[in-house]
Amino acid sequence: MSVDTETLRKGLELTLDSSDLGIGHKYEGKVRDNYTKDGRRYIVVTDRISAFDRVIGTLPFKGQVLNSLAAFWFEETRDLVPNHVIDVPDPNVMVAVECEALPVEMIVRAYITGVTSTSIWTHYKNGARVFCGHELPDGLVKDQKLPEPILTPSTKAERGDHDVSASREEILAMGKLSARDFDEAAEYAMALFAHGQKLCAERGLILVDTKYEFGKTPDGKIVVIDEIHTADSSRFWFASTYEERFKAGESPESFDKEYVRRFLADQGYTGDGPVPHIPDEVRIEAARRYITACETIRGEAFVPNLEAPGPRMKKNLGL
């Protein structure tokens, strides 16, 4: 990894927890602050980190890493699936076409894993053999590869609530989406996942699972929005050690936010009650993993910007 520990420690003092651009209407998501004006969305990727559907703190340079990686994937897949990106004027900011977000996340899984209440492994170990309409065979063990990738949609919960996994039939019965819109988004999701798996494999990585968000442009076209294949939306394992660790019953080597989830779970936290204190050493290690993911996938060094993010963003946006 190209960023040393001293720089990461300096980054602890520069984390972007919130933003105030003063543009149009503001909406805060778990990680992104969104500003809408004149048909454009200004997406500020903060350094907030979420786990178990809760915001649990910040990590140094996380927003810059996510924005950089999302920009890479949006460009990489532009000819495969249409997206909403217009420009990336700042390390933490993406400018996009204002879209109406579809109320369902398209989650694709290639392995049976996870520690959250909504994870496929949690359901399976509790006896479920049907997950989002997919029949699962008996005898699977944690972190095992599924016979083929499966689509497991999820409703998008309000901030602080938990997402709910559901089958296509259940989603349609809820009236969340039309069958046509669901199927188009689902087709896009599977195409993006297949491409992501291929590129990640070339980099020595396994794209384990991911989530995609889609929206409709003003002219009614469905496009992928938010982010693609970042360490926030996806789980990555190192291909070189997966088989050996799997056979030994050990957790795969990863560099996604599963590291933070596991730390919290070890403290007995699974999303309810006060968030445990996260030591700086854990925050630095988590940031290191985000940066490693970015550099491995992009094939080039990540160079963090050490300017104070608030003034820098306003300057780069001409505010």
Residue frames as qw, qx, qy, qz and C-alpha x, y, z in Angstrom:
[[0.000, 0.888, 0.460, 0.000, 0.00, 0.00, 0.00],
 [0.460, 0.508, 0.007, 0.728, 1.32, 3.43, -0.94],
 [0.274, -0.780, 0.021, -0.562, -0.03, 5.44, 2.05],
 [0.434, 0.166, -0.724, 0.510, 2.10, 5.20, 5.21],
 [0.421, -0.554, -0.681, 0.228, 0.83, 5.03, 8.80],
 [0.230, -0.324, -0.201, 0.896, 1.91, 8.60, 9.58],
 [0.176, -0.078, -0.396, -0.898, -0.25, 9.91, 6.74],
 [0.440, -0.435, -0.743, -0.256, -3.18, 7.79, 7.92],
 [0.380, -0.487, -0.542, 0.570, -2.80, 9.23, 11.42],
 [0.040, -0.177, 0.064, 0.981, -2.81, 12.72, 9.94],
 [0.282, -0.244, -0.649, -0.663, -5.95, 11.75, 8.09],
 [0.318, -0.489, -0.773, 0.250, -7.70, 11.06, 11.40],
 [0.125, -0.502, -0.270, 0.812, -7.67, 14.84, 11.95],
 [0.149, 0.242, -0.380, -0.880, -9.06, 15.57, 8.47],
 [0.128, 0.303, 0.938, 0.108, -12.04, 13.24, 8.34],
 [0.283, -0.113, -0.263, -0.915, -15.13, 14.58, 6.61],
 [0.109, 0.250, 0.883, -0.382, -18.05, 13.78, 8.91],
 [0.291, 0.749, 0.561, -0.202, -20.51, 16.22, 7.34],
 [0.355, 0.157, 0.356, 0.850, -20.69, 18.84, 4.61],
 [0.109, 0.773, 0.415, -0.468, -22.30, 22.21, 4.04],
 [0.405, 0.134, 0.487, 0.762, -22.10, 23.22, 0.39],
 [0.174, 0.526, 0.260, -0.791, -25.20, 25.39, 0.48],
 [0.170, 0.121, -0.665, -0.717, -26.42, 24.08, -2.88],
 [0.547, -0.168, -0.559, -0.600, -30.14, 23.54, -3.48],
 [0.817, -0.399, 0.025, -0.414, -31.86, 20.86, -1.41],
 [0.114, 0.503, -0.831, 0.209, -29.73, 18.66, 0.87],
 [0.922, -0.222, -0.091, -0.304, -30.37, 15.04, 1.81],
 [0.121, -0.615, 0.764, -0.156, -28.04, 13.01, 4.04],
 [0.899, 0.023, -0.403, -0.168, -27.63, 9.30, 3.47],
 [0.868, -0.465, -0.009, 0.172, -25.58, 6.98, 5.64],
 [0.695, -0.201, 0.221, 0.654, -22.34, 7.86, 3.85],
 [0.316, 0.296, 0.380, 0.818, -23.20, 10.41, 1.17],
 [0.100, 0.610, 0.324, -0.716, -24.53, 13.94, 1.44],
 [0.353, 0.409, 0.670, 0.509, -26.64, 14.76, -1.60],
 [0.085, 0.543, 0.127, -0.826, -27.42, 18.23, -2.95],
 [0.411, 0.462, 0.710, 0.336, -29.90, 18.67, -5.78],
 [0.094, 0.713, 0.068, -0.691, -30.22, 21.74, -7.99],
 [0.422, 0.643, -0.291, -0.569, -31.22, 22.39, -11.60],
 [0.920, 0.290, -0.153, -0.214, -31.42, 18.72, -12.57],
 [0.541, 0.469, -0.630, 0.300, -28.04, 17.87, -11.10],
 [0.813, -0.573, -0.100, -0.033, -27.07, 15.95, -7.99],
 [0.216, 0.710, -0.561, 0.367, -23.88, 16.88, -6.16],
 [0.916, -0.309, -0.255, -0.026, -22.80, 13.81, -4.22],
 [0.041, -0.749, 0.564, -0.345, -20.37, 14.39, -1.37],
 [0.869, -0.075, -0.484, 0.070, -18.79, 11.10, -0.33],
 [0.375, -0.805, 0.315, -0.335, -18.01, 11.63, 3.35],
 [0.279, 0.406, -0.838, 0.237, -15.68, 9.59, 5.56],
 [0.677, -0.225, 0.400, -0.576, -18.61, 8.17, 7.51],
 [0.256, 0.150, -0.943, -0.152, -18.73, 4.38, 7.76],
 [0.732, -0.166, 0.099, -0.653, -21.92, 2.41, 8.24],
 [0.262, 0.123, -0.957, 0.024, -22.36, -1.13, 9.54],
 [0.054, -0.385, -0.883, 0.262, -25.46, -3.02, 10.64],
 [0.030, 0.726, 0.531, 0.437, -27.49, -0.24, 8.96],
 [0.360, -0.892, -0.175, 0.210, -26.05, 2.37, 11.36],
 [0.377, 0.781, -0.277, 0.414, -23.46, 5.12, 10.97],
 [0.843, -0.465, -0.183, 0.199, -20.73, 4.07, 13.40],
 [0.479, -0.678, 0.171, 0.531, -17.93, 6.66, 12.89],
 [0.474, 0.845, -0.191, -0.160, -15.40, 7.88, 10.33],
 [0.863, -0.109, 0.267, 0.415, -12.28, 6.53, 8.64],
 [0.137, -0.699, 0.288, 0.640, -9.39, 8.63, 7.26],
 [0.101, 0.392, -0.615, -0.676, -9.60, 9.21, 3.47],
 [0.411, 0.249, 0.874, -0.064, -12.49, 6.78, 3.10],
 [0.446, 0.743, 0.306, -0.394, -14.57, 9.24, 1.07],
 [0.184, 0.726, -0.496, -0.439, -11.72, 9.96, -1.33],
 [0.213, -0.200, 0.941, 0.170, -11.12, 6.23, -1.80],
 [0.443, 0.442, 0.757, -0.187, -14.78, 5.44, -2.43],
 [0.392, 0.802, 0.071, -0.444, -15.23, 8.34, -4.85],
 [0.055, 0.617, -0.681, -0.391, -12.09, 7.38, -6.75],
 [0.250, -0.038, 0.962, 0.099, -13.09, 3.73, -7.01],
 [0.455, 0.589, 0.590, -0.313, -16.71, 4.48, -7.93],
 [0.315, 0.784, -0.206, -0.493, -15.51, 6.85, -10.67],
 [0.074, -0.405, 0.857, 0.308, -13.24, 4.08, -12.00],
 [0.319, 0.216, 0.922, -0.026, -16.05, 1.52, -12.16],
 [0.423, 0.709, 0.340, -0.450, -18.58, 3.94, -13.66],
 [0.268, 0.711, -0.455, -0.464, -16.14, 4.65, -16.49],
 [0.161, -0.263, 0.939, 0.149, -15.18, 0.98, -16.79],
 [0.270, 0.336, 0.900, -0.061, -18.81, -0.15, -17.21],
 [0.259, 0.471, 0.042, -0.842, -20.20, 2.86, -19.11],
 [0.398, 0.257, -0.625, -0.620, -20.65, 0.85, -22.32],
 [0.197, -0.112, -0.973, 0.043, -22.21, -2.07, -20.42],
 [0.193, -0.691, -0.683, 0.137, -24.81, -0.31, -18.27],
 [0.106, 0.710, 0.102, 0.689, -25.79, 3.40, -18.42],
 [0.487, -0.413, -0.513, 0.574, -24.97, 5.47, -15.33],
 [0.067, -0.931, -0.360, 0.003, -25.66, 8.93, -13.91],
 [0.557, -0.484, 0.048, 0.673, -22.15, 10.45, -13.78],
 [0.361, 0.922, 0.104, 0.096, -21.45, 13.90, -15.30],
 [0.347, 0.725, -0.391, 0.449, -18.17, 14.92, -13.64],
 [0.782, -0.450, -0.295, 0.314, -15.81, 14.28, -10.70],
 [0.214, 0.861, -0.083, 0.453, -14.56, 17.79, -9.79],
 [0.267, -0.702, 0.501, -0.431, -13.14, 16.98, -6.34],
 [0.225, 0.244, -0.931, 0.151, -11.66, 13.97, -4.50],
 [0.152, 0.191, 0.835, -0.493, -14.87, 13.74, -2.41],
 [0.452, 0.485, 0.247, -0.707, -17.47, 14.98, -4.92],
 [0.253, 0.164, 0.824, 0.479, -19.27, 13.46, -7.89],
 [0.381, 0.341, 0.054, -0.857, -21.73, 15.42, -10.03],
 [0.185, 0.152, 0.947, 0.212, -24.52, 13.39, -11.58],
 [0.330, -0.294, -0.489, -0.752, -27.84, 13.58, -13.37],
 [0.416, -0.105, 0.542, -0.723, -30.65, 13.92, -10.84],
 [0.423, -0.059, -0.838, -0.340, -32.54, 10.61, -10.84],
 [0.721, -0.359, 0.128, -0.579, -35.50, 9.16, -8.99],
 [0.031, -0.379, 0.915, -0.137, -33.98, 6.28, -7.02],
 [0.694, -0.156, -0.615, -0.341, -35.68, 2.91, -7.32],
 [0.565, -0.595, 0.285, -0.496, -36.88, 1.79, -3.86],
 [0.981, -0.147, 0.129, 0.001, -35.06, -1.55, -4.05],
 [0.106, -0.726, 0.652, 0.193, -31.36, -2.44, -3.90],
 [0.918, 0.288, -0.238, -0.134, -30.19, -5.19, -6.24],
 [0.424, -0.644, 0.634, -0.054, -27.85, -7.43, -4.25],
 [0.845, 0.346, -0.391, -0.112, -25.89, -10.16, -6.02],
 [0.575, -0.587, 0.555, -0.129, -24.20, -12.95, -4.06],
 [0.687, 0.427, -0.576, -0.120, -21.76, -15.59, -5.27],
 [0.392, 0.139, -0.819, 0.395, -20.86, -17.05, -1.85],
 [0.592, -0.647, -0.428, -0.218, -22.79, -17.92, 1.30],
 [0.507, 0.018, -0.406, 0.760, -21.33, -15.64, 3.96],
 [0.151, -0.626, -0.084, -0.760, -21.92, -12.60, 6.19],
 [0.291, -0.130, -0.738, 0.594, -22.49, -11.69, 9.83],
 [0.277, -0.052, 0.119, -0.952, -25.45, -9.28, 9.70],
 [0.500, 0.221, 0.685, -0.481, -29.06, -10.20, 10.42],
 [0.667, 0.583, 0.033, -0.463, -29.86, -9.87, 6.70],
 [0.074, 0.554, -0.775, -0.295, -26.94, -11.97, 5.46],
 [0.799, 0.135, -0.452, -0.374, -27.59, -15.17, 3.57],
 [0.453, 0.182, -0.817, 0.307, -25.38, -17.15, 5.98],
 [0.238, -0.099, 0.580, -0.773, -27.34, -15.96, 9.04],
 [0.752, 0.094, -0.023, -0.652, -30.59, -17.17, 7.45],
 [0.738, 0.248, -0.613, -0.136, -29.05, -20.45, 6.35],
 [0.276, 0.202, -0.819, 0.461, -27.47, -21.37, 9.68],
 [0.390, -0.004, 0.499, -0.774, -30.84, -20.66, 11.33],
 [0.476, 0.193, 0.849, -0.120, -32.42, -23.32, 9.13],
 [0.529, 0.667, 0.083, -0.519, -33.72, -21.40, 6.12],
 [0.568, -0.037, 0.700, 0.432, -33.29, -23.20, 2.80],
 [0.344, 0.702, 0.470, 0.409, -35.03, -20.63, 0.63],
 [0.299, -0.548, -0.088, 0.776, -33.54, -17.12, 0.42],
 [0.222, 0.546, -0.147, -0.794, -35.22, -14.45, -1.69],
 [0.803, 0.407, 0.011, -0.434, -36.92, -17.15, -3.73],
 [0.492, 0.536, -0.685, -0.040, -33.73, -19.19, -4.31],
 [0.947, -0.297, -0.027, -0.119, -33.65, -22.79, -3.06],
 [0.046, 0.738, -0.655, 0.154, -30.38, -23.59, -1.29],
 [0.798, 0.048, -0.600, -0.020, -29.01, -27.14, -0.94],
 [0.766, -0.640, 0.051, -0.032, -28.33, -28.73, 2.44],
 [0.895, -0.138, 0.062, 0.419, -24.76, -29.07, 3.64],
 [0.385, 0.753, -0.065, 0.529, -23.38, -25.67, 2.73],
 [0.626, -0.480, -0.274, 0.550, -20.80, -24.17, 5.08],
 [0.058, -0.934, -0.070, 0.345, -19.89, -20.55, 5.74],
 [0.047, -0.736, 0.442, 0.511, -17.91, -18.83, 2.96],
 [0.551, 0.088, 0.781, 0.282, -18.65, -21.60, 0.42],
 [0.130, 0.197, -0.460, -0.856, -19.17, -20.70, -3.23],
 [0.649, 0.340, 0.428, -0.529, -22.76, -20.95, -4.42],
 [0.676, 0.261, 0.638, 0.262, -23.53, -23.04, -7.53],
 [0.337, 0.497, 0.345, 0.722, -24.05, -19.73, -9.38],
 [0.044, -0.010, -0.252, 0.967, -24.47, -16.06, -8.45],
 [0.086, -0.620, -0.777, -0.065, -27.97, -15.21, -7.23],
 [0.053, -0.450, -0.065, -0.889, -29.96, -11.98, -7.08],
 [0.365, -0.490, -0.722, 0.323, -31.29, -11.22, -3.59],
 [0.015, 0.636, 0.165, 0.754, -33.11, -7.86, -3.69],
 [0.342, -0.368, -0.603, 0.620, -33.59, -5.75, -0.59],
 [0.057, -0.903, -0.367, -0.216, -36.00, -2.99, 0.33],
 [0.376, 0.378, -0.252, 0.808, -34.27, 0.27, 1.26],
 [0.431, -0.641, -0.574, 0.272, -34.92, 1.10, 4.90],
 [0.073, -0.949, -0.006, -0.306, -35.19, 4.56, 6.36],
 [0.323, 0.553, -0.572, 0.514, -32.03, 5.67, 8.15],
 [0.315, -0.371, 0.643, -0.591, -31.67, 3.72, 11.41],
 [0.874, 0.047, 0.268, -0.403, -33.98, 0.89, 10.32],
 [0.472, -0.270, 0.798, 0.260, -32.95, -2.46, 8.86],
 [0.435, 0.319, -0.549, -0.638, -33.21, -3.41, 5.18],
 [0.757, 0.041, 0.564, -0.328, -35.43, -6.40, 4.35],
 [0.031, -0.258, 0.841, 0.474, -34.41, -9.05, 1.82],
 [0.666, 0.354, 0.420, -0.505, -37.20, -10.25, -0.47],
 [0.524, 0.152, 0.741, 0.391, -37.84, -12.27, -3.62],
 [0.012, -0.069, -0.462, -0.884, -38.88, -10.79, -6.96],
 [0.296, -0.514, -0.734, -0.330, -42.45, -11.92, -6.32],
 [0.383, -0.634, -0.503, 0.446, -42.50, -10.33, -2.86],
 [0.207, -0.281, 0.086, 0.933, -41.07, -7.06, -4.18],
 [0.135, -0.223, -0.580, -0.772, -43.69, -6.91, -6.93],
 [0.367, -0.581, -0.725, -0.056, -46.46, -7.78, -4.44],
 [0.329, -0.529, -0.337, 0.706, -45.37, -4.85, -2.26],
 [0.313, 0.892, 0.315, 0.087, -45.92, -2.55, -5.23],
 [0.451, -0.668, 0.196, 0.559, -42.35, -1.30, -4.92],
 [0.037, -0.439, 0.587, 0.679, -41.53, -1.70, -8.62],
 [0.800, 0.387, -0.055, -0.455, -43.18, -2.69, -11.88],
 [0.916, -0.025, 0.369, 0.154, -42.14, -6.05, -13.29],
 [0.655, 0.688, 0.031, 0.312, -40.55, -4.30, -16.26],
 [0.013, -0.886, 0.344, -0.310, -38.44, -1.99, -14.12],
 [0.741, -0.497, 0.445, -0.072, -37.46, -4.79, -11.77],
 [0.919, 0.176, 0.296, 0.195, -36.36, -7.07, -14.59],
 [0.502, 0.789, -0.103, 0.339, -34.36, -4.37, -16.37],
 [0.246, -0.820, 0.434, -0.280, -32.52, -3.42, -13.15],
 [0.860, -0.288, 0.421, -0.032, -31.96, -7.09, -12.35],
 [0.850, 0.445, 0.121, 0.256, -30.48, -7.73, -15.80],
 [0.228, 0.861, -0.274, 0.364, -28.16, -4.75, -15.39],
 [0.554, -0.682, 0.430, -0.210, -27.11, -5.95, -11.93],
 [0.929, -0.064, 0.349, 0.111, -26.16, -9.42, -13.16],
 [0.683, 0.645, -0.004, 0.342, -24.21, -7.94, -16.10],
 [0.042, -0.871, 0.345, -0.347, -22.29, -5.60, -13.79],
 [0.740, -0.508, 0.426, -0.115, -21.52, -8.42, -11.39],
 [0.931, 0.213, 0.208, 0.209, -20.20, -10.71, -14.12],
 [0.475, 0.758, -0.149, 0.421, -17.94, -7.94, -15.40],
 [0.330, -0.805, 0.369, -0.326, -16.82, -7.11, -11.86],
 [0.908, -0.267, 0.323, 0.015, -15.98, -10.75, -11.16],
 [0.833, 0.440, 0.070, 0.328, -13.90, -10.96, -14.32],
 [0.246, 0.817, -0.248, 0.460, -11.88, -7.80, -13.68],
 [0.550, -0.693, 0.374, -0.276, -11.38, -8.62, -10.00],
 [0.969, -0.065, 0.214, 0.107, -10.19, -12.13, -10.88],
 [0.667, 0.603, -0.091, 0.428, -7.55, -10.57, -13.15],
 [0.030, -0.769, 0.354, -0.531, -6.38, -8.60, -10.09],
 [0.380, 0.128, -0.844, 0.358, -6.21, -11.69, -7.87],
 [0.300, -0.041, 0.488, -0.819, -9.46, -10.91, -6.09],
 [0.069, -0.394, -0.906, -0.137, -12.81, -12.61, -5.57],
 [0.327, -0.198, -0.009, -0.924, -15.87, -10.36, -5.85],
 [0.009, 0.124, 0.947, -0.298, -17.98, -12.17, -3.26],
 [0.046, 0.712, 0.700, 0.011, -21.14, -10.09, -3.23],
 [0.153, -0.008, 0.049, 0.987, -22.26, -6.55, -3.86],
 [0.200, 0.695, 0.623, -0.299, -25.24, -4.23, -3.97],
 [0.211, 0.201, 0.401, 0.869, -26.33, -1.91, -6.77],
 [0.179, 0.618, 0.468, -0.605, -28.67, 1.04, -6.69],
 [0.266, 0.327, 0.619, 0.662, -30.60, 2.17, -9.73],
 [0.131, 0.556, 0.320, -0.756, -32.55, 5.27, -10.59],
 [0.460, 0.639, 0.563, 0.250, -34.68, 6.74, -13.37],
 [0.259, -0.062, 0.156, 0.951, -33.49, 9.75, -15.33],
 [0.317, 0.402, 0.229, -0.828, -35.99, 12.53, -16.12],
 [0.525, 0.311, -0.469, -0.639, -36.64, 10.86, -19.50],
 [0.900, -0.100, 0.115, -0.408, -37.46, 7.53, -17.83],
 [0.718, 0.405, -0.558, 0.093, -34.23, 5.63, -18.50],
 [0.838, -0.544, 0.036, 0.019, -32.99, 3.26, -15.77],
 [0.464, 0.670, -0.458, 0.354, -29.34, 3.87, -14.86],
 [0.756, -0.300, -0.433, 0.388, -26.98, 2.66, -12.16],
 [0.086, -0.871, 0.080, -0.477, -26.36, 5.30, -9.48],
 [0.684, -0.713, 0.127, -0.087, -24.52, 5.86, -6.20],
 [0.179, -0.677, 0.706, 0.107, -21.46, 3.57, -6.48],
 [0.930, 0.228, -0.238, -0.162, -20.21, 0.35, -8.05],
 [0.914, 0.063, -0.284, 0.285, -17.92, -2.29, -6.53],
 [0.033, 0.713, -0.439, 0.546, -16.44, -0.23, -3.71],
 [0.339, 0.059, -0.846, 0.407, -15.40, -1.63, -0.33],
 [0.351, 0.019, 0.430, -0.832, -18.63, -0.15, 1.09],
 [0.746, 0.205, -0.036, -0.632, -20.99, -1.86, -1.32],
 [0.840, 0.300, -0.437, -0.113, -19.01, -5.05, -1.97],
 [0.754, -0.523, 0.397, 0.015, -17.15, -7.84, -0.29],
 [0.599, 0.649, -0.469, -0.006, -13.72, -8.81, -1.67],
 [0.845, -0.429, 0.306, 0.089, -11.50, -11.77, -0.79],
 [0.029, 0.683, -0.668, -0.294, -7.96, -12.57, -1.85],
 [0.896, 0.249, -0.223, -0.292, -8.11, -15.42, -4.37],
 [0.468, 0.502, -0.702, 0.190, -4.63, -16.75, -3.55],
 [0.003, -0.209, 0.826, -0.523, -5.50, -17.74, 0.03],
 [0.662, -0.117, 0.013, -0.740, -9.23, -18.42, -0.19],
 [0.837, 0.034, -0.503, -0.212, -9.12, -22.17, -0.83],
 [0.494, 0.152, -0.710, 0.479, -6.55, -22.93, 1.88],
 [0.158, -0.138, 0.478, -0.853, -8.33, -20.82, 4.50],
 [0.720, -0.076, -0.160, -0.671, -11.75, -22.19, 3.54],
 [0.789, 0.033, -0.613, -0.020, -10.57, -25.79, 3.95],
 [0.374, 0.082, -0.660, 0.646, -9.06, -24.88, 7.34],
 [0.292, -0.716, -0.633, 0.032, -12.34, -23.31, 8.48],
 [0.332, -0.402, -0.142, 0.841, -10.75, -19.87, 8.68],
 [0.291, 0.847, 0.276, -0.348, -12.28, -16.58, 7.54],
 [0.679, 0.506, 0.218, 0.485, -11.07, -15.48, 4.10],
 [0.366, -0.301, -0.004, 0.881, -8.61, -12.60, 3.84],
 [0.199, 0.796, 0.525, 0.226, -10.62, -9.52, 2.97],
 [0.300, -0.107, -0.102, 0.942, -10.24, -5.77, 2.66],
 [0.211, -0.567, -0.459, -0.651, -13.81, -4.56, 2.85],
 [0.306, -0.514, 0.285, -0.749, -15.79, -3.19, 5.77],
 [0.865, -0.250, -0.420, -0.116, -16.35, -6.73, 7.04],
 [0.526, 0.156, -0.526, 0.650, -13.24, -6.02, 9.17],
 [0.173, -0.264, 0.289, -0.904, -15.15, -3.30, 11.04],
 [0.761, -0.252, -0.253, -0.542, -18.31, -5.42, 11.24],
 [0.807, -0.075, -0.556, 0.183, -16.33, -8.25, 12.82],
 [0.253, 0.202, -0.489, 0.810, -14.73, -5.86, 15.33],
 [0.444, -0.264, 0.116, -0.849, -18.16, -4.59, 16.38],
 [0.847, -0.161, -0.395, -0.318, -19.64, -8.11, 16.48],
 [0.640, 0.062, -0.621, 0.449, -16.76, -9.17, 18.77],
 [0.021, -0.162, 0.421, -0.892, -17.87, -6.36, 21.12],
 [0.114, 0.393, 0.863, -0.296, -21.36, -7.85, 21.10],
 [0.273, 0.520, 0.087, -0.805, -22.78, -5.15, 18.84],
 [0.329, 0.236, 0.827, 0.389, -25.11, -6.13, 16.01],
 [0.034, 0.430, 0.469, 0.771, -26.90, -2.86, 15.30],
 [0.429, -0.755, -0.406, -0.284, -28.96, -2.14, 18.40],
 [0.613, -0.708, -0.144, 0.321, -28.03, 0.13, 21.29],
 [0.051, -0.933, 0.259, 0.245, -25.05, 2.49, 21.56],
 [0.791, 0.530, -0.260, 0.163, -22.17, 1.98, 19.12],
 [0.804, -0.452, -0.001, 0.387, -19.00, 0.76, 20.91],
 [0.069, -0.888, 0.316, 0.327, -15.90, 2.98, 20.82],
 [0.892, 0.393, 0.046, 0.218, -13.75, 2.19, 17.80],
 [0.560, -0.624, 0.195, 0.509, -10.04, 2.70, 18.62],
 [0.253, 0.823, -0.306, -0.406, -7.87, 4.74, 16.25],
 [0.228, -0.382, 0.855, 0.267, -5.80, 1.64, 15.47],
 [0.480, 0.368, 0.796, -0.022, -8.92, -0.13, 14.18],
 [0.380, 0.849, 0.174, -0.324, -9.90, 2.94, 12.14],
 [0.029, 0.732, -0.561, -0.385, -6.40, 3.12, 10.63],
 [0.341, -0.114, 0.913, 0.191, -6.37, -0.58, 9.77],
 [0.489, 0.594, 0.620, -0.154, -9.82, -0.29, 8.19],
 [0.281, 0.876, -0.116, -0.375, -8.64, 2.71, 6.14],
 [0.182, -0.515, 0.766, 0.340, -5.58, 0.73, 5.06],
 [0.448, 0.200, 0.868, 0.084, -7.86, -2.02, 3.73],
 [0.430, 0.797, 0.329, -0.266, -10.03, 0.45, 1.82],
 [0.117, 0.824, -0.405, -0.378, -6.92, 1.95, 0.20],
 [0.325, -0.268, 0.874, 0.241, -5.53, -1.50, -0.63],
 [0.525, 0.487, 0.694, -0.074, -8.82, -2.37, -2.33],
 [0.340, 0.885, 0.047, -0.314, -8.71, 0.82, -4.39],
 [0.023, -0.717, 0.612, 0.332, -5.10, 0.35, -5.45],
 [0.443, -0.073, 0.883, 0.136, -5.50, -3.35, -6.26],
 [0.519, 0.600, 0.603, -0.086, -8.58, -2.85, -8.42],
 [0.313, 0.923, -0.012, -0.223, -7.42, 0.33, -10.17],
 [0.876, 0.204, 0.076, 0.429, -3.86, -0.92, -10.62],
 [0.348, 0.597, -0.134, 0.711, -2.32, 2.36, -9.49],
 [0.344, -0.136, -0.576, 0.729, -1.32, 4.13, -6.28],
 [0.201, -0.846, -0.470, -0.149, -3.90, 6.07, -4.28],
 [0.363, 0.177, -0.215, 0.889, -2.64, 9.57, -3.48],
 [0.204, -0.733, -0.614, 0.210, -4.69, 11.19, -0.69],
 [0.121, 0.685, 0.069, 0.716, -5.44, 14.89, -0.75],
 [0.491, -0.303, -0.568, 0.587, -4.38, 16.44, 2.58],
 [0.075, -0.300, -0.024, -0.951, -6.18, 19.77, 2.21],
 [0.287, 0.205, 0.642, -0.681, -9.02, 20.57, 4.62],
 [0.212, 0.312, 0.863, 0.336, -11.95, 18.98, 2.74],
 [0.127, 0.773, 0.535, -0.314, -14.62, 21.65, 3.39],
 [0.064, 0.796, -0.153, -0.582, -12.84, 24.66, 1.85],
 [0.202, -0.272, 0.780, 0.526, -11.28, 22.51, -0.88],
 [0.285, 0.449, 0.838, 0.121, -14.66, 21.19, -2.07],
 [0.168, 0.862, 0.325, -0.351, -16.13, 24.70, -2.27],
 [0.079, -0.673, 0.435, 0.593, -13.10, 25.91, -4.19],
 [0.215, -0.084, 0.870, 0.436, -13.23, 23.04, -6.69],
 [0.204, 0.593, 0.777, 0.055, -16.98, 23.55, -7.19],
 [0.170, 0.352, 0.215, 0.895, -16.54, 27.28, -7.66],
 [0.367, -0.745, -0.547, -0.101, -18.72, 28.13, -4.65]]
